[in-house]
Amino acid sequence: MIPYLRLLRTHQWLKNLMLFFPAFLSGAIMQPGMMQRMWLPFAAFCLASSATYVFNDLVDAGSDRLHPVKRGRPVASGDISLPAASLFALLLAAVGIGCGLMAQGDFWRYLVAYFVINVCYSLRLKALPIVDIFCIASGFVLRLQAGGAASGVMVSEWLFLSVFLLSLFLSTGKRLCEKGGLGDSAGEHRKSLESYPPGFLDLAMAMTGAAVLVTYTMYALSRHALIYTVPLCTFGLLRYTMRVKRGGGGDPTDALLKDLPLFVTGGLWAVLVALAIYR
């Protein structure tokens, strides 16, 4: 049972909280029935995302066995056989998409798009430089749009741009940390890493981080009371950058859960937003 729970990567479900952002930031999350309306889409994304993680583990089983960290994953280590993992992935995908079809609005379209992009990413796109970063970033954007569709809340242009650029920033940081941690063998574990010239990922991370700060500031100005969250956004961007450059790990979920200053910053941001919108 424990290997299957590890296969799900339940800690990555934290990303699916993005589904609640449109309703939360619009002030609609407290409307009668809104939370009940959002739990089914949340469950659907959790199951579908876990299905893509299992599929990725199946595709990468051979290379993962040579990776210093990933070799401990259930499929790579042999704790779960390839046929059992394949059946598990199909079951997760079927139930997840089934739940998505029962959700309101066009939610299911974004869920299917997320699933298709991630399958293509595992099969081929992750080997293409820049394209691999955009594929990772698309997951956050599709969650945001899916949350808007499920809640019936329109996602503003500035919020869309902020999430899109933040996703690119985090994805670039993840690749930069991988490239630095694996050193000369980076290309053997992830083909796209050998295609990034020296300094490119650093520059891309600085560029997208600056763009995030601009777009989020514009979003905060459009909402007036949220302007006081901009300093927290700035601190969070700088803290994540320092973590990556120190080799502390670039995975966004791990960074939030394991880095206390980032965790506190995220909590304070949520509290300030809630006070500004709902008080």
Legacy VTK file of the C-alpha trace (Angstrom):
# vtk DataFile Version 3.0
C-alpha trace
ASCII
DATASET POLYDATA
POINTS 279 float
0.000 0.000 0.000
2.778 2.470 0.909
4.529 2.149 -2.495
1.238 3.028 -4.219
0.785 6.059 -1.985
4.308 7.168 -2.897
3.469 6.602 -6.550
0.594 9.091 -6.251
2.973 11.875 -5.120
0.238 13.292 -2.916
2.428 16.223 -1.815
2.188 17.496 -5.407
-1.579 17.863 -4.980
-0.753 21.160 -3.312
-0.464 22.603 -6.835
-4.148 21.873 -7.371
-5.078 24.548 -4.849
-4.609 26.846 -7.841
-8.133 25.771 -8.813
-9.493 27.810 -5.908
-7.615 30.996 -6.830
-10.210 32.563 -9.197
-13.018 32.204 -6.657
-10.795 33.165 -3.707
-9.321 36.265 -5.344
-12.670 37.429 -6.715
-14.334 37.286 -3.304
-16.689 34.501 -4.386
-15.254 31.650 -2.348
-17.670 32.347 0.533
-20.756 32.292 -1.657
-23.235 29.544 -0.673
-22.346 26.262 -2.302
-19.077 27.473 -3.867
-16.760 25.267 -1.817
-18.953 22.223 -2.379
-18.900 23.024 -6.097
-15.100 23.071 -6.191
-14.257 19.811 -4.395
-15.140 17.566 -7.335
-12.881 19.498 -9.774
-10.124 19.438 -7.151
-10.428 15.664 -6.770
-10.476 15.236 -10.548
-7.221 17.168 -10.945
-5.581 15.283 -8.090
-6.366 11.935 -9.706
-5.463 13.072 -13.227
-2.180 14.635 -12.122
-1.226 11.481 -10.216
-2.006 9.464 -13.348
0.457 11.592 -15.326
3.108 11.159 -12.611
2.723 7.382 -12.764
2.883 7.451 -16.567
6.042 9.556 -16.413
7.592 7.074 -13.965
6.784 4.249 -16.374
8.419 6.028 -19.309
11.477 7.046 -17.267
11.907 3.816 -15.284
15.180 2.954 -17.004
16.846 6.349 -16.616
15.454 6.814 -13.105
17.363 3.741 -11.946
20.593 5.630 -12.721
19.499 8.863 -11.038
20.896 9.552 -7.530
17.461 10.501 -6.159
14.814 9.147 -8.533
16.108 5.586 -8.306
14.157 5.283 -5.054
10.801 5.807 -6.787
8.470 2.769 -6.596
8.650 1.810 -10.283
12.381 2.428 -10.705
13.214 0.536 -7.522
11.018 -2.426 -8.460
8.607 -2.026 -5.533
5.790 -1.870 -8.082
5.920 -3.824 -11.349
5.437 -2.133 -14.722
2.101 -3.911 -15.446
0.719 -3.002 -11.997
1.780 0.631 -12.366
0.277 0.783 -15.875
-3.067 -0.515 -14.618
-2.945 1.924 -11.711
-2.305 4.853 -14.084
-5.251 3.857 -16.302
-7.536 3.579 -13.273
-6.503 7.004 -11.963
-6.950 8.607 -15.387
-10.366 7.047 -15.940
-11.743 8.052 -12.531
-10.157 11.526 -12.731
-11.550 12.329 -16.174
-14.891 10.812 -15.153
-15.050 13.211 -12.207
-14.069 16.053 -14.523
-16.956 15.299 -16.860
-19.366 15.646 -13.940
-18.016 19.091 -12.984
-19.770 22.245 -14.113
-18.893 24.396 -17.106
-15.987 23.733 -19.462
-13.799 22.391 -16.678
-13.368 19.025 -18.391
-11.747 20.670 -21.435
-8.912 22.065 -19.327
-8.508 18.764 -17.497
-8.229 16.814 -20.749
-5.804 19.416 -22.145
-3.673 19.043 -19.013
-3.659 15.270 -19.359
-2.787 15.298 -23.073
0.032 17.843 -22.670
1.580 15.877 -19.809
1.438 12.587 -21.701
3.114 14.267 -24.698
5.643 15.797 -22.298
6.567 12.399 -20.900
6.847 10.814 -24.341
8.760 13.500 -26.219
8.401 17.169 -25.261
10.533 17.010 -22.102
13.578 16.431 -24.334
13.079 19.752 -26.150
14.725 22.809 -24.539
12.373 25.706 -23.662
9.409 23.566 -24.758
9.900 21.457 -21.622
9.712 24.573 -19.436
6.536 25.759 -21.169
4.951 22.329 -20.698
5.579 22.457 -16.942
4.255 26.027 -16.793
1.115 25.051 -18.718
0.060 22.857 -15.805
-0.314 25.865 -13.496
-2.090 27.962 -16.132
-4.532 25.182 -16.978
-5.316 24.723 -13.282
-6.065 28.448 -13.010
-8.319 28.431 -16.075
-9.999 25.204 -14.952
-10.716 26.777 -11.575
-12.313 29.742 -13.290
-14.459 27.465 -15.445
-15.547 25.314 -12.502
-16.403 28.286 -10.270
-17.927 30.436 -12.995
-15.430 33.247 -12.293
-13.633 34.952 -15.168
-9.838 35.037 -14.829
-8.523 38.569 -15.352
-5.768 39.327 -17.865
-3.281 40.451 -15.191
-3.905 37.381 -13.057
-3.420 35.106 -16.063
-0.141 36.804 -16.966
1.070 36.722 -13.354
0.439 32.986 -13.015
1.869 32.222 -16.460
5.101 34.125 -15.827
5.396 32.806 -12.268
5.054 29.292 -13.672
7.869 29.938 -16.154
9.987 31.394 -13.334
9.483 28.330 -11.133
9.976 25.889 -14.011
13.210 27.603 -15.016
14.404 27.466 -11.422
13.663 23.762 -11.305
15.711 23.119 -14.457
18.552 25.339 -13.241
18.742 23.425 -9.973
18.705 20.087 -11.812
21.477 21.193 -14.170
23.630 22.408 -11.300
22.990 19.360 -9.109
23.694 16.754 -11.786
26.765 18.520 -13.164
28.407 16.986 -16.215
25.967 14.061 -16.229
22.878 16.330 -16.476
22.303 15.492 -20.151
22.335 11.766 -19.404
19.418 12.108 -16.992
17.456 14.809 -18.845
18.243 15.405 -22.508
17.015 19.009 -22.608
19.554 20.059 -19.972
22.503 19.530 -22.301
20.945 21.944 -24.811
20.820 24.912 -22.432
24.003 26.997 -22.863
25.833 28.277 -19.770
24.055 31.228 -18.191
20.836 30.810 -20.204
18.710 29.462 -17.368
20.057 32.112 -14.973
19.109 34.835 -17.431
15.693 33.296 -18.128
14.983 33.042 -14.408
15.956 36.690 -13.819
13.855 37.831 -16.782
10.718 35.919 -15.821
11.089 36.862 -12.146
11.195 40.572 -13.030
8.208 40.128 -15.337
6.245 38.405 -12.551
6.841 41.337 -10.231
5.589 43.808 -12.843
2.470 41.861 -13.803
1.558 41.012 -10.213
1.975 44.665 -9.229
-0.401 45.641 -12.046
-2.864 43.018 -10.838
-2.562 44.298 -7.260
-3.128 47.877 -8.434
-6.260 46.782 -10.270
-7.560 45.348 -6.980
-6.330 48.317 -4.861
-6.298 46.630 -1.434
-3.879 43.946 -2.639
-1.037 46.410 -3.188
0.311 45.596 0.273
0.969 42.019 -0.826
3.569 43.140 -3.390
6.422 43.229 -0.816
5.601 39.608 0.081
5.672 38.667 -3.590
9.068 40.326 -3.937
10.455 38.512 -0.915
9.130 35.182 -2.156
10.729 35.611 -5.588
14.077 36.524 -4.087
13.938 33.730 -1.508
13.184 31.096 -4.154
16.010 32.447 -6.340
18.460 32.224 -3.439
17.282 28.687 -2.662
17.888 27.601 -6.261
21.324 29.230 -6.454
22.294 27.511 -3.198
21.301 24.152 -4.651
18.450 23.716 -2.193
16.060 22.254 -4.760
13.890 23.930 -7.370
10.688 21.899 -7.149
7.984 24.474 -6.279
6.056 22.156 -3.966
9.135 20.981 -2.081
10.371 24.567 -1.815
7.103 25.722 -0.264
6.829 22.796 2.156
10.475 22.517 3.191
11.634 26.154 3.172
10.212 27.833 6.300
10.579 31.449 5.081
8.770 30.570 1.837
6.060 28.701 3.725
5.514 31.654 6.082
5.505 34.072 3.141
2.839 32.034 1.370
0.732 31.883 4.526
1.021 35.621 5.143
0.091 36.331 1.538
-3.089 34.247 1.875
-3.986 35.977 5.159
-3.437 39.487 3.754
-5.469 38.696 0.648
-8.289 37.246 2.763
-8.317 40.312 5.053
-8.271 42.695 2.078
-11.103 40.973 0.212
-13.321 39.451 2.885
-13.111 41.720 5.928
LINES 1 280
279 0 1 2 3 4 5 6 7 8 9 10 11 12 13 14 15 16 17 18 19 20 21 22 23 24 25 26 27 28 29 30 31 32 33 34 35 36 37 38 39 40 41 42 43 44 45 46 47 48 49 50 51 52 53 54 55 56 57 58 59 60 61 62 63 64 65 66 67 68 69 70 71 72 73 74 75 76 77 78 79 80 81 82 83 84 85 86 87 88 89 90 91 92 93 94 95 96 97 98 99 100 101 102 103 104 105 106 107 108 109 110 111 112 113 114 115 116 117 118 119 120 121 122 123 124 125 126 127 128 129 130 131 132 133 134 135 136 137 138 139 140 141 142 143 144 145 146 147 148 149 150 151 152 153 154 155 156 157 158 159 160 161 162 163 164 165 166 167 168 169 170 171 172 173 174 175 176 177 178 179 180 181 182 183 184 185 186 187 188 189 190 191 192 193 194 195 196 197 198 199 200 201 202 203 204 205 206 207 208 209 210 211 212 213 214 215 216 217 218 219 220 221 222 223 224 225 226 227 228 229 230 231 232 233 234 235 236 237 238 239 240 241 242 243 244 245 246 247 248 249 250 251 252 253 254 255 256 257 258 259 260 261 262 263 264 265 266 267 268 269 270 271 272 273 274 275 276 277 278
